[in-house]
């Protein structure tokens, strides 16, 4: 009788361990897939933010430098804020081709206007 109990208990223990390992393996795979999806989501958000910040700098450039107008201190400040955020999204400088840096540089180096951008 003891041999039967030991055999059944052993079988149940092995089954429970296999089930726990299968569950843990599934959770690990799902977790890895979730992390990959989350990482891709963050990459897309960063890419969208970079596009918006680039557009902001390009619009500031178009409104001032391209029209030969001086840039106010406020415009330069807004360009600097957008530039710092743009750069923070690419700390190792692998995504920038230099266009945004050139636009920012031209805004900062434009003559200063005493008029505010609201006028």
For each residue, the residues with C-beta under 8 A, 3 or more apart:
1: 4 5
2: 5 6
3: 6 7
4: 1 7 8
5: 1 2 8 9
6: 2 3 9 10
7: 3 4 10 11
8: 4 5 11 12
9: 5 6 12 13
10: 6 7 13 14
11: 7 8 14 15
12: 8 9 15 16
13: 9 10 16 17
14: 10 11 17 18
15: 11 12 18 19
16: 12 13 19 20
17: 13 14 20 21
18: 14 15 21 22
19: 15 16 22 23
20: 16 17 23 24
21: 17 18 24 25
22: 18 19 25 26
23: 19 20 26 27
24: 20 21 27 28
25: 21 22 28 29
26: 22 23 29 30
27: 23 24 30 31
28: 24 25 31 32
29: 25 26 32 33
30: 26 27 33 34
31: 27 28 34 35
32: 28 29 35 36
33: 29 30 36 37
34: 30 31 37 38
35: 31 32 38 39
36: 32 33 39 40
37: 33 34 40 41
38: 34 35 41 42
39: 35 36 42 43
40: 36 37 43 44
41: 37 38 44 45
42: 38 39 45 46
43: 39 40 46 47
44: 40 41 47 48
45: 41 42 48 49
46: 42 43 49 50 89
47: 43 44 50 51
48: 44 45 51 52
49: 45 46 52 53 85 89
50: 46 47 53 54 86 89 90 95
51: 47 48 54 55
52: 48 49 55 56
53: 49 50 56 57 82 83 85 86 89 100
54: 50 51 57 58 86 99 100
55: 51 52 58 59
56: 52 53 59 60 78 82
57: 53 54 60 61 79 82 83 86 100 103 104 107
58: 54 55 61 62 100 103
59: 55 56 62 63
60: 56 57 63 64 71 75 78 79 82 103 107
61: 57 58 64 65 66 79 103 106 107
62: 58 59 65 66 67
63: 59 60 66 67 69 75
64: 60 61 67 69 70 71 75 107 110
65: 61 62 68 69 71 103 106 107 110
66: 61 62 63
67: 62 63 64
68: 65
69: 63 64 65 110 113
70: 64 110 111 112 113
71: 60 64 65 75 76 79 107 108 110 111 112 113
72: 75 76 112 113 114 115 116 117
73: 76 77 112
74: 77 78 116 117
75: 60 63 64 71 72 78 79 107 113 117
76: 71 72 73 79 80 107 108 110 112
77: 73 74 80 81
78: 56 60 74 75 81 82 117
79: 57 60 61 71 75 76 82 83 104 107 108
80: 76 77 83 84 104 108
81: 77 78 84 85
82: 53 56 57 60 78 79 85 86 104
83: 53 57 79 80 86 87 100 104
84: 80 81 87 88
85: 49 53 81 82 88 89
86: 50 53 54 57 82 83 89 90 100
87: 83 84 90 91
88: 84 85 91
89: 46 49 50 53 85 86 95
90: 50 86 87 93 94 95 96
91: 87 88
92:
93: 90 96
94: 90
95: 50 89 90
96: 90 93 99 100 101
97:
98: 101 102
99: 54 96 102 103
100: 53 54 57 58 83 86 96 103 104
101: 96 98 104 105
102: 98 99 105 106
103: 57 58 60 61 65 99 100 106 107
104: 57 79 80 82 83 100 101 107 108
105: 101 102 108 109
106: 61 65 102 103 109 110
107: 57 60 61 64 65 71 75 76 79 103 104 110
108: 71 76 79 80 104 105
109: 105 106
110: 64 65 69 70 71 76 106 107
111: 70 71
112: 70 71 72 73 76
113: 69 70 71 72 75
114: 72
115: 72 119
116: 72 74 119
117: 72 74 75 78
118:
119: 115 116
